[in-house]
Amino acid sequence: TARLPSSSLSLHRAARGPRQRTALVMGNSRYQKLQPLDACKNDAEMMAATFRQIGVDLFEGRPLLDLTTDQMDTAITGFARSLDRSSEAYLYFTGHGAQIAGVNYILPVNFNAEYEVQAKRQAISLDAILATLEKTESQLRVVILDACRDPGNLLPGEPVAKSGGQAKGLDEQRVDVPETLVCFATKHGSVALADRESSFYSKVLAEEMVKPGTVENVLKAVAKRVYAATEKRQLPFTYGSFLQEHFFLPPPG
């Protein structure tokens, strides 16, 4: 079953105030078949607290943890339905991600695919997420994926036989509309660093987001810090563009 059928998603938009800022925060750590990611629960809770600190409401009022395929699908669809043209939308995911046939996916805790066709049914496509958020016509869409980890050979059957191995990290991401950014913890084709307590990228991002400045300048500061602190092993990457100026935390006055 295809996930997030954006072409048929009916978005119910209520009249809202001048600016509705909402974040969907998801963290998957207790994977049933893949390597567990102890840091992801901490990262999701830290980022949820950071969004609250800068005045962004949390969808469902809390970080959503250890979600199955259906739960992730429901959360993303419900989040999109809560948005309208006055909205600023932030989506943060920490957990396993994968590129399958050149398409980026985020993986639910019940992911247990042996073949490519199974993987596409079980995982959530980043393209589908972006298409769903674009249909809301919200003022701003920022998708942050701390999912550039090495999940090992996710698909021991068909794809590995064809390609000789599963590519690490995520692939380059196409973003077709303005006011949309997709932020990766590290550049395409590479793996991000983390310990049992937290992801280095999410920790630095949380520290920089609470400083007044444009979204683009905050992300630039994060990239500089992470790249320097990891001795050039990890370079956070951003895809997309803005035509307007946007802020995580607006400057005073």
Secondary structure, DSSP 8 states (H G I E B T S, - for coil): --S--GGG---------S-EEEEEEEE----SSS---HHHHHHHHHHHHHHHHTT-EEGGGS-EES--HHHHHHHHHHHHHT--TTEEEEEEEES-EEEETTEEEE--TT---SSHHHHHHHSEEHHHHHHHHHTTT-SEEEEEEE-------S-TTHHHHHHSS---S-------SSSEEEEESS-TTS---B-SS-BHHHHHHHHHHTSSEEHHHHHHHHHHHHHHHTTTS---EEEEE-SS--EEE----
